[in-house]
Amino acid sequence: MDTKLLRQTFGKFPTGVTVVTWFDDEGINGITVNSFTSVSLDPALALVSIDKRAKSLDQMKGRPFTINILSDSQEATAWQFAGRQQEDLQIEWDETGDSPSLVGSAATIYCKPWKEVDAGDHVLYIGEITNFNRTDKQALTFYEGKMGSVAKYV
């Protein structure tokens, strides 16, 4: 199977862009994730999928985490946490609670670890939602390798 073509095929499905953040032994850490989904309302569960090659895989293991659904003004933040250094990017944090969140996100979902599932070349981190908030900001989307505003699709 041509995995490059399969990746491009997956890219035909527009997704939101999140940055998953947590406190670790060195402070605040995070990773850009577009493999995020709701799992259950009762109990309230959400899932993020992390590549096994990512340094973040072991760093977030067993830690409370925040799913920051980025606003359409946070593209530079998405690239920063995807490993592409953004010059002059100033990140504002809310460090209250068990896990940090990015100020300015469209929504935030706070989770405590619930279950980890081995899934091929990824690990699925399922978190039990402990709190959340949302704003009226437009979400950042990812489609065919490009980021943009969900507003252009509405």
Disulfide bonds with the S-S distance in Angstrom:
none
